[in-house]
Amino acid sequence: MSSTKPFDIAIVGGGISGLTLAISLFKQNVPVTVYESASKFGEIGAGVGFGPNAVRAMALISPEIVEGFKRCVTHGERMEDWFTVRIGDHRKAGPDGVLRQKEAAGLKVGDPIFEIHYTNNDLAGGVHRAHFLDELLKLIPDSVSRLGKRLVDITAAADGSQDAVLHFADGTTAQHSAAIGCDGIKSKTREVLLGADEGKAVFSGKYAYRGLIPMEKAVKLLGKEIAGNSQMYMGYHGHLLTFPIEKGKTMNVVAFSSCEAWTDPQWVVKTSKEKMLSDFSTWGPTVNTIITAMEKRDIWALFNHPPAKTYYGLAPRICLVGDAAHATTPHQGSGAGMCIEDCYILGRLIAEAAKGQDLGRAFRAYDEVRRPRTQKLVETSREAGMLYEFELEGDDLEAIERNFKARMSWIWGADLQQDLDRALSILAG
């Protein structure tokens, strides 16, 4: 077993990214401390999806993460399917209810028109965020964590070491060789590194209603085939997703709509059934049945980060990971997976450093390898949201199918070992 490194890392944020990176570093004998602003670890929201690329990254970090993932993961009954795609909006149909461009097949609103399959047979699926976080917590000792530590600033150490001094809202400080920002879309670490204006997320033009339907009720309303597998309903300036969560006990519903601007200071607000039904008033009976049955309706405004010019700084040493670096819209289901990939590459690079002064070169290699891929996700995810809502290829169903079927392979099929080898080569050079 290799000896403990002569430097230490502060991780700001104890969500999925922060804990995954902490596991990676802990297992490679890098001293690490996780600072979490809340009084206990927790995640906001119910379901989060991980594609096959993300599960491969988990395995490369630690097979124990994959075992925890397996304990939480929910699949549709057809494990190879990502989504079955349907049209939900009546405006795409003629007076007889048959979809324009699908007259020969006689397909109507709500019928399946094509399927998106994972590009390989690797493990993938959705988990409940809090349950997966609990699995990650099992893999690091309690001594690594500091709760109730809300970051307010990071400054360079006065001793000329380029160490990061973290300043917390409770008036305490902590000095570490480097600070890794895993503090999400509203990241304070990102603001310190990039400045208040460049650090801010921007509204994507989309918002989402999120709600749940007990699976027993969903099966009665929709049938086992629809309720038990992942469905996407497309339409004009909106789309709706359903998929099983909690080992099939619940059907999760996410219904997307569009607006020009988001003016409410809160990004998550309560809403009414009437507001939802008005947004989907031109949609078919299946979508309206789902919306009517939803429990606990919230609206989530969807923000993403504009491209950052860098993910790291040297005085003090700061590096951004996951949503703090590249928060994205959810339209390709890959934001959390990119966070896991980040943790694999950065964790290995940090472990290669012999001393604190080497960390800057590790961050540069990480930035060079990860920034193009992760920023491509932010851009293509935004495009995907437009595609599903007839804003990218219009309502041309053949063009939409061609585009959709070609969208995901670069994400799911990534060669992470090759990416690491390139990063290690940059580090060595």
MOFENMO-V607006 format. One record per residue. N is the residue number from 1. RES is the residue in one small letter. PHI is phi in whole degrees, 0 to 359 (999 if undefined). Layout:
N:RES:PHI + N:RES:PHI
This chain:
1:m:999 + 2:s:290 + 3:s:283 + 4:t:295 + 5:k:292 + 6:p:274 + 7:f:215 + 8:d:222 + 9:i:243 + 10:a:261 + 11:i:254 + 12:v:263 + 13:g:113 + 14:g:248 + 15:g:272 + 16:i:299 + 17:s:296 + 18:g:299 + 19:l:288 + 20:t:296 + 21:l:295 + 22:a:299 + 23:i:299 + 24:s:303 + 25:l:292 + 26:f:302 + 27:k:289 + 28:q:253 + 29:n:62 + 30:v:260 + 31:p:301 + 32:v:217 + 33:t:230 + 34:v:258 + 35:y:256 + 36:e:242 + 37:s:289 + 38:a:284 + 39:s:279 + 40:k:208 + 41:f:287 + 42:g:189 + 43:e:232 + 44:i:269 + 45:g:95 + 46:a:266 + 47:g:271 + 48:v:219 + 49:g:262 + 50:f:232 + 51:g:282 + 52:p:299 + 53:n:297 + 54:a:293 + 55:v:290 + 56:r:297 + 57:a:296 + 58:m:304 + 59:a:297 + 60:l:289 + 61:i:284 + 62:s:193 + 63:p:304 + 64:e:294 + 65:i:295 + 66:v:296 + 67:e:299 + 68:g:295 + 69:f:299 + 70:k:299 + 71:r:291 + 72:c:257 + 73:v:292 + 74:t:240 + 75:h:250 + 76:g:290 + 77:e:296 + 78:r:257 + 79:m:295 + 80:e:280 + 81:d:267 + 82:w:276 + 83:f:216 + 84:t:267 + 85:v:259 + 86:r:226 + 87:i:261 + 88:g:256 + 89:d:261 + 90:h:299 + 91:r:293 + 92:k:273 + 93:a:252 + 94:g:279 + 95:p:302 + 96:d:275 + 97:g:85 + 98:v:278 + 99:l:294 + 100:r:296 + 101:q:82 + 102:k:237 + 103:e:297 + 104:a:298 + 105:a:274 + 106:g:69 + 107:l:282 + 108:k:247 + 109:v:305 + 110:g:95 + 111:d:283 + 112:p:291 + 113:i:249 + 114:f:195 + 115:e:236 + 116:i:253 + 117:h:258 + 118:y:302 + 119:t:280 + 120:n:206 + 121:n:264 + 122:d:293 + 123:l:297 + 124:a:202 + 125:g:150 + 126:g:252 + 127:v:228 + 128:h:282 + 129:r:306 + 130:a:294 + 131:h:293 + 132:f:293 + 133:l:299 + 134:d:300 + 135:e:294 + 136:l:294 + 137:l:299 + 138:k:295 + 139:l:262 + 140:i:229 + 141:p:289 + 142:d:302 + 143:s:296 + 144:v:285 + 145:s:262 + 146:r:231 + 147:l:264 + 148:g:70 + 149:k:245 + 150:r:271 + 151:l:289 + 152:v:241 + 153:d:192 + 154:i:228 + 155:t:233 + 156:a:281 + 157:a:298 + 158:a:287 + 159:d:274 + 160:g:78 + 161:s:278 + 162:q:68 + 163:d:300 + 164:a:262 + 165:v:255 + 166:l:270 + 167:h:248 + 168:f:248 + 169:a:296 + 170:d:277 + 171:g:91 + 172:t:274 + 173:t:228 + 174:a:212 + 175:q:255 + 176:h:221 + 177:s:299 + 178:a:202 + 179:a:245 + 180:i:253 + 181:g:277 + 182:c:241 + 183:d:258 + 184:g:78 + 185:i:296 + 186:k:261 + 187:s:305 + 188:k:287 + 189:t:300 + 190:r:298 + 191:e:298 + 192:v:298 + 193:l:288 + 194:l:256 + 195:g:97 + 196:a:299 + 197:d:286 + 198:e:291 + 199:g:283 + 200:k:285 + 201:a:285 + 202:v:240 + 203:f:291 + 204:s:272 + 205:g:91 + 206:k:235 + 207:y:224 + 208:a:227 + 209:y:274 + 210:r:238 + 211:g:198 + 212:l:230 + 213:i:227 + 214:p:306 + 215:m:300 + 216:e:301 + 217:k:291 + 218:a:298 + 219:v:296 + 220:k:297 + 221:l:281 + 222:l:243 + 223:g:93 + 224:k:295 + 225:e:298 + 226:i:286 + 227:a:292 + 228:g:273 + 229:n:228 + 230:s:279 + 231:q:237 + 232:m:233 + 233:y:249 + 234:m:264 + 235:g:190 + 236:y:280 + 237:h:60 + 238:g:194 + 239:h:205 + 240:l:225 + 241:l:243 + 242:t:228 + 243:f:198 + 244:p:285 + 245:i:226 + 246:e:52 + 247:k:57 + 248:g:86 + 249:k:281 + 250:t:222 + 251:m:258 + 252:n:275 + 253:v:234 + 254:v:229 + 255:a:246 + 256:f:260 + 257:s:219 + 258:s:235 + 259:c:204 + 260:e:289 + 261:a:214 + 262:w:240 + 263:t:255 + 264:d:292 + 265:p:295 + 266:q:273 + 267:w:269 + 268:v:236 + 269:v:225 + 270:k:287 + 271:t:216 + 272:s:245 + 273:k:300 + 274:e:297 + 275:k:297 + 276:m:296 + 277:l:297 + 278:s:292 + 279:d:292 + 280:f:241 + 281:s:292 + 282:t:265 + 283:w:266 + 284:g:282 + 285:p:295 + 286:t:297 + 287:v:296 + 288:n:292 + 289:t:297 + 290:i:297 + 291:i:297 + 292:t:296 + 293:a:275 + 294:m:297 + 295:e:254 + 296:k:54 + 297:r:279 + 298:d:235 + 299:i:256 + 300:w:246 + 301:a:289 + 302:l:257 + 303:f:251 + 304:n:215 + 305:h:270 + 306:p:294 + 307:p:300 + 308:a:279 + 309:k:285 + 310:t:200 + 311:y:255 + 312:y:212 + 313:g:218 + 314:l:246 + 315:a:221 + 316:p:277 + 317:r:285 + 318:i:225 + 319:c:218 + 320:l:254 + 321:v:226 + 322:g:64 + 323:d:297 + 324:a:294 + 325:a:266 + 326:h:209 + 327:a:302 + 328:t:231 + 329:t:288 + 330:p:269 + 331:h:287 + 332:q:244 + 333:g:57 + 334:s:229 + 335:g:297 + 336:a:293 + 337:g:297 + 338:m:295 + 339:c:299 + 340:i:295 + 341:e:301 + 342:d:307 + 343:c:295 + 344:y:296 + 345:i:293 + 346:l:293 + 347:g:302 + 348:r:292 + 349:l:294 + 350:i:299 + 351:a:293 + 352:e:282 + 353:a:292 + 354:a:272 + 355:k:210 + 356:g:304 + 357:q:293 + 358:d:277 + 359:l:294 + 360:g:301 + 361:r:292 + 362:a:296 + 363:f:295 + 364:r:296 + 365:a:294 + 366:y:300 + 367:d:300 + 368:e:294 + 369:v:274 + 370:r:270 + 371:r:296 + 372:p:298 + 373:r:293 + 374:t:288 + 375:q:286 + 376:k:297 + 377:l:298 + 378:v:302 + 379:e:291 + 380:t:288 + 381:s:293 + 382:r:298 + 383:e:297 + 384:a:299 + 385:g:301 + 386:m:290 + 387:l:301 + 388:y:293 + 389:e:246 + 390:f:61 + 391:e:247 + 392:l:257 + 393:e:250 + 394:g:64 + 395:d:257 + 396:d:285 + 397:l:295 + 398:e:291 + 399:a:294 + 400:i:298 + 401:e:297 + 402:r:301 + 403:n:298 + 404:f:298 + 405:k:292 + 406:a:259 + 407:r:280 + 408:m:259 + 409:s:297 + 410:w:292 + 411:i:278 + 412:w:290 + 413:g:264 + 414:a:300 + 415:d:265 + 416:l:290 + 417:q:295 + 418:q:296 + 419:d:297 + 420:l:295 + 421:d:302 + 422:r:294 + 423:a:296 + 424:l:295 + 425:s:294 + 426:i:296 + 427:l:299 + 428:a:290 + 429:g:283
